[in-house]
Amino acid sequence: MSFKEKINTAIEHARALALINKECLDLIDYMEECDEDELRSNLDDLKKLLIKAKESLKG
């Protein structure tokens, strides 16, 4: 992989992580107003987003 390809890959990862971070923060804001059942569901969604972020870092 050339240096340019590595830079482009790093940029793609950074953009993906920024989007996932925003989604996580939006979900946390929403979760503050949820009842207990909704909270469990939203925590599961948050876990999935964080797993995607972790996988993206492995990229």
matplotlib code that plots the C-alpha trace (Angstrom):
import matplotlib.pyplot as plt

x = [0.0, 1.4, 1.7, -1.1, -3.4, -2.5, -3.4, -6.7, -7.5, -6.7, -9.0, -11.8, -11.5, -11.5, -14.6, -16.3, -15.4, -16.6, -20.0, -20.2, -19.2, -22.0, -24.5, -23.4, -23.8, -27.2, -28.3, -27.0, -29.0, -32.1, -31.5, -31.7, -35.5, -36.3, -38.0, -36.3, -37.2, -36.3, -33.0, -32.1, -32.8, -30.8, -27.9, -27.8, -27.8, -24.9, -22.9, -23.3, -22.1, -19.1, -18.3, -18.4, -16.0, -13.6, -13.7, -13.1, -10.0, -8.7, -9.3]
y = [0.0, 3.3, 6.3, 8.1, 5.1, 4.9, 8.6, 8.1, 5.1, 7.1, 9.9, 7.5, 5.9, 9.3, 10.3, 7.0, 7.4, 11.0, 9.9, 7.0, 9.4, 11.8, 8.9, 7.8, 11.3, 11.7, 8.4, 9.2, 12.5, 10.6, 8.0, 10.6, 10.8, 7.1, 4.6, 1.5, -0.8, 1.8, 2.4, -1.3, -1.2, 2.0, 0.6, -2.3, 0.1, 2.1, -1.1, -2.0, 1.5, 1.2, -2.3, -0.7, 1.9, -0.7, -2.7, 0.5, 1.2, -2.3, -1.5]
z = [0.0, -1.0, 1.3, -0.5, -0.1, 3.6, 4.0, 2.2, 4.3, 7.5, 6.3, 5.6, 9.0, 10.7, 8.9, 9.8, 13.4, 13.5, 12.2, 14.7, 17.5, 16.5, 16.3, 19.8, 21.2, 19.6, 21.0, 24.5, 24.4, 23.4, 26.1, 28.8, 28.2, 27.8, 30.1, 31.3, 28.3, 25.8, 27.6, 27.3, 23.6, 23.1, 25.1, 22.7, 19.8, 21.4, 21.9, 18.2, 17.2, 19.5, 18.1, 14.6, 15.7, 17.1, 13.9, 11.9, 13.9, 13.1, 9.4]

ax = plt.figure().add_subplot(projection="3d")
ax.plot(x, y, z, "-o")
ax.set_aspect("equal")
plt.show()
